[in-house]
Amino acid sequence: MNRPVKLNRKAPKPPLYRFFNGNDAARNFLSGDIWFGRLQKYADFENNIRQDMTDGKYGGYRTIDKYGNAINVANLSLNENYALCTSKPNDSHHVEQLRNRFSDNEKTKTPKYIKIFDVATFTSIIQTALSESIYANDILEIEWHKIKYTKDEFRKENDRPLELYLCQKHKDFKCENERRLVVKLRLVIDENSAFYLSDSDITKKLSKRLNWSVEKIEEWKNFPWFRKLHFDKRYYIDTLKVSCSDNLQNCVELLG
């Protein structure tokens, strides 16, 4: 029997918006196929694009201690985290700005997007779907975070940052006004967890990374040193896929 997934914080006030590269992804979202991305994967992807390879792992700021010394205040994540990212635009102009920012307009001239007009109901549906999923027993909790755009900046307050690794970005992305629903994994999970990649998936990943054929990887993984180097450690899935059985149209609208 699955352990129910706990919601640690109330949902933010509506509406929230979700923007996509293509229209198929927007329609799939409306039909109940929701994807959470692993924050470490986002960090890798963001290299040279969004300039934040610490997303999900590190958060901090600079300040002055009581003795007048300049110090860095920071915290790190020990958990693996998966996030569903949304935005809270200020007005219709801001909606269009974000729509264009996240969409591939060369492929999709009129990109569709999602408006979550009942965030509490949407969150409840996600919570139920996760509780009924193969991932449930390895999830610590889910929680909404309002992103702070203060990473590595100076602050007068000398307080301990609370999970800034989950809710802090650089000021360059302040226009996104992001709200992030985060799935936190337990520190210790079973070796057969659905969050770990199988040997066959690791083989495919290594094939791309090493530019080797799958057949060559299959051959080399029989060597103890190669297996210890590449297979005897945990690789997490990049995407947590959730299928909602409840009707999302009661809380979500497709626009565009």
C-alpha positions as CSV (number, residue, x, y, z in Angstrom):
1,M,0.0,0.0,0.0
2,N,1.4,3.4,-0.9
3,R,2.2,6.0,1.7
4,P,0.0,9.2,1.1
5,V,2.0,12.1,-0.2
6,K,2.0,15.1,2.2
7,L,1.4,18.7,1.1
8,N,3.7,20.8,3.3
9,R,2.3,24.3,2.4
10,K,-0.9,25.8,1.1
11,A,-1.2,26.5,-2.6
12,P,-0.5,30.1,-3.8
13,K,-3.3,32.3,-4.9
14,P,-4.6,31.9,-8.4
15,P,-4.1,32.3,-11.3
16,L,-0.8,30.7,-12.3
17,Y,0.3,30.1,-15.8
18,R,2.4,27.4,-17.5
19,F,4.0,28.1,-20.9
20,F,5.4,25.5,-23.4
21,N,7.6,25.1,-26.4
22,G,4.9,23.4,-28.4
23,N,1.2,23.0,-28.4
24,D,1.2,19.2,-28.0
25,A,2.7,19.6,-24.5
26,A,0.1,22.2,-23.5
27,R,-2.8,19.8,-24.7
28,N,-1.2,16.9,-22.8
29,F,-1.0,19.0,-19.7
30,L,-4.8,19.7,-19.9
31,S,-5.5,16.0,-20.4
32,G,-3.7,15.2,-17.1
33,D,-0.2,14.3,-18.2
34,I,2.0,16.4,-15.9
35,W,5.8,16.3,-15.9
36,F,8.1,17.4,-13.1
37,G,11.7,18.0,-14.1
38,R,14.6,17.0,-11.9
39,L,16.3,20.2,-10.7
40,Q,19.7,18.8,-11.2
41,K,18.8,18.1,-14.8
42,Y,17.6,21.7,-15.2
43,A,20.9,22.9,-13.7
44,D,22.9,20.9,-16.3
45,F,20.6,22.1,-19.1
46,E,20.9,25.7,-18.1
47,N,24.7,25.7,-18.7
48,N,25.4,28.7,-21.0
49,I,21.7,29.3,-21.4
50,R,20.3,30.5,-18.1
51,Q,23.6,30.7,-16.2
52,D,22.4,28.8,-13.1
53,M,24.1,25.4,-12.8
54,T,23.4,25.5,-9.1
55,D,19.6,25.4,-9.4
56,G,18.1,23.0,-6.9
57,K,21.5,22.4,-5.2
58,Y,22.7,25.7,-3.8
59,G,21.2,29.0,-2.6
60,G,22.8,31.9,-0.8
61,Y,23.6,35.6,-0.4
62,R,26.3,37.9,0.9
63,T,25.9,39.9,4.1
64,I,27.8,41.5,7.0
65,D,28.1,39.8,10.3
66,K,27.9,41.4,13.7
67,Y,31.6,42.1,13.7
68,G,31.4,44.0,10.4
69,N,33.0,41.1,8.4
70,A,31.7,40.3,4.9
71,I,30.4,36.7,4.8
72,N,28.6,34.4,2.5
73,V,25.4,32.7,3.9
74,A,24.4,29.6,2.0
75,N,22.8,26.2,2.2
76,L,22.9,23.1,0.1
77,S,20.3,20.4,-0.8
78,L,20.9,16.8,0.3
79,N,17.6,15.7,-1.3
80,E,16.8,15.1,-4.9
81,N,14.0,17.4,-6.0
82,Y,11.6,17.6,-9.0
83,A,9.8,20.7,-9.9
84,L,6.8,21.9,-11.9
85,C,7.5,25.5,-12.8
86,T,4.7,28.1,-13.3
87,S,4.6,31.9,-13.5
88,K,2.3,34.5,-12.0
89,P,2.1,37.4,-14.6
90,N,1.1,40.8,-13.4
91,D,-1.1,41.6,-16.4
92,S,-2.0,40.6,-20.0
93,H,1.1,42.3,-21.3
94,H,3.2,40.2,-19.0
95,V,1.4,37.0,-20.1
96,E,2.4,37.7,-23.7
97,Q,6.0,38.5,-22.7
98,L,6.3,35.2,-20.9
99,R,4.5,33.3,-23.6
100,N,7.1,34.5,-26.2
101,R,10.0,34.0,-23.8
102,F,9.2,30.3,-23.3
103,S,7.8,29.4,-26.7
104,D,9.7,28.3,-29.8
105,N,8.0,30.8,-32.1
106,E,9.8,29.5,-35.2
107,K,7.8,26.3,-34.9
108,T,4.7,27.5,-33.3
109,K,3.4,30.9,-34.4
110,T,0.5,31.0,-31.9
111,P,1.7,29.0,-28.9
112,K,-0.9,27.8,-26.5
113,Y,-0.5,28.0,-22.7
114,I,-2.2,26.9,-19.6
115,K,-4.0,29.0,-17.0
116,I,-4.5,27.3,-13.6
117,F,-7.5,29.3,-12.3
118,D,-8.0,27.1,-9.2
119,V,-4.6,26.3,-7.8
120,A,-5.8,24.6,-4.6
121,T,-7.9,22.1,-6.6
122,F,-5.0,21.5,-9.0
123,T,-2.6,20.9,-6.2
124,S,-5.0,18.4,-4.6
125,I,-5.4,16.5,-7.8
126,I,-1.6,16.3,-8.2
127,Q,-1.2,15.2,-4.6
128,T,-3.7,12.4,-5.1
129,A,-2.1,11.3,-8.4
130,L,1.3,11.1,-6.8
131,S,-0.1,9.2,-3.8
132,E,-1.5,6.6,-6.2
133,S,1.7,6.4,-8.4
134,I,4.7,4.1,-8.3
135,Y,6.7,7.0,-6.9
136,A,4.6,7.5,-3.7
137,N,6.7,5.7,-1.1
138,D,9.9,7.6,-2.0
139,I,8.4,11.1,-1.8
140,L,8.9,13.0,1.4
141,E,6.4,15.8,0.6
142,I,5.3,18.3,-2.0
143,E,5.5,22.0,-1.5
144,W,4.9,25.3,-3.3
145,H,7.7,27.8,-3.4
146,K,7.7,31.5,-4.4
147,I,11.0,32.1,-6.2
148,K,13.3,34.9,-4.7
149,Y,15.5,36.6,-7.3
150,T,18.4,37.3,-4.9
151,K,21.0,34.6,-5.5
152,D,24.5,35.8,-4.5
153,E,23.3,39.3,-3.9
154,F,24.0,41.5,-0.8
155,R,21.4,41.5,1.9
156,K,21.4,43.5,5.2
157,E,19.5,40.7,7.1
158,N,21.8,38.1,8.6
159,D,19.3,35.3,8.9
160,R,19.7,31.7,8.0
161,P,18.3,31.0,4.5
162,L,15.4,28.6,4.4
163,E,15.7,26.1,1.5
164,L,17.0,28.8,-0.8
165,Y,18.4,26.0,-3.1
166,L,14.8,25.4,-4.0
167,C,13.4,28.9,-4.2
168,Q,16.2,31.3,-5.3
169,K,17.4,32.4,-8.7
170,H,19.4,35.3,-10.1
171,K,17.8,38.7,-10.7
172,D,18.1,38.2,-14.5
173,F,15.0,36.0,-14.4
174,K,12.9,38.2,-12.2
175,C,10.4,38.8,-15.0
176,E,9.3,35.2,-14.8
177,N,7.8,35.7,-11.3
178,E,8.0,32.0,-10.8
179,R,6.0,29.7,-8.5
180,R,7.4,26.2,-8.2
181,L,5.7,23.1,-7.0
182,V,8.5,20.9,-5.7
183,V,8.5,17.1,-5.1
184,K,11.1,16.2,-2.5
185,L,12.5,12.7,-2.3
186,R,13.4,11.0,0.9
187,L,17.1,10.9,1.7
188,V,17.2,7.1,1.7
189,I,15.2,5.3,-0.9
190,D,15.1,1.6,-1.9
191,E,17.5,0.4,-4.6
192,N,14.5,-0.8,-6.6
193,S,12.9,2.7,-6.6
194,A,11.2,3.9,-9.7
195,F,13.3,7.1,-9.4
196,Y,16.5,5.1,-10.3
197,L,17.4,4.4,-13.9
198,S,17.5,0.7,-14.9
199,D,20.7,-0.9,-16.4
200,S,19.2,-0.6,-19.9
201,D,18.5,3.1,-19.4
202,I,22.0,3.7,-18.0
203,T,23.4,1.9,-21.1
204,K,21.6,4.3,-23.4
205,K,22.7,7.3,-21.4
206,L,26.3,6.1,-21.5
207,S,26.1,5.4,-25.2
208,K,25.3,9.1,-25.8
209,R,27.8,10.4,-23.3
210,L,30.7,8.3,-24.5
211,N,29.7,8.2,-28.1
212,W,29.8,4.4,-28.0
213,S,27.4,1.9,-29.5
214,V,24.9,0.2,-27.1
215,E,26.4,-3.1,-28.0
216,K,29.9,-1.9,-26.9
217,I,28.5,-0.6,-23.6
218,E,26.8,-4.0,-23.1
219,E,30.1,-5.8,-23.7
220,W,32.1,-3.5,-21.5
221,K,29.7,-3.5,-18.5
222,N,30.8,-7.1,-17.8
223,F,34.2,-5.8,-16.8
224,P,34.2,-5.2,-13.0
225,W,36.1,-1.9,-13.1
226,F,33.8,-0.5,-15.8
227,R,30.7,-1.6,-14.0
228,K,31.9,0.0,-10.7
229,L,32.8,3.2,-12.5
230,H,29.5,3.6,-14.4
231,F,26.8,1.2,-13.2
232,D,27.3,0.7,-9.4
233,K,26.0,4.2,-8.5
234,R,22.5,5.7,-8.6
235,Y,21.3,7.5,-11.7
236,Y,18.0,9.4,-11.1
237,I,15.3,9.7,-13.8
238,D,15.2,13.2,-15.3
239,T,11.4,13.4,-15.5
240,L,8.7,12.5,-13.0
241,K,5.6,11.7,-15.0
242,V,2.2,12.0,-13.3
243,S,-1.1,10.9,-14.8
244,C,-4.1,12.5,-13.3
245,S,-7.4,10.6,-13.3
246,D,-9.4,13.6,-12.1
247,N,-10.7,16.1,-14.6
248,L,-8.2,19.0,-14.7
249,Q,-10.6,21.1,-16.7
250,N,-12.3,21.9,-13.3
251,C,-9.1,23.9,-12.4
252,V,-7.1,24.4,-15.6
253,E,-7.8,26.2,-18.9
254,L,-6.0,26.0,-22.3
255,L,-5.5,29.4,-23.9
256,G,-3.8,30.8,-27.0
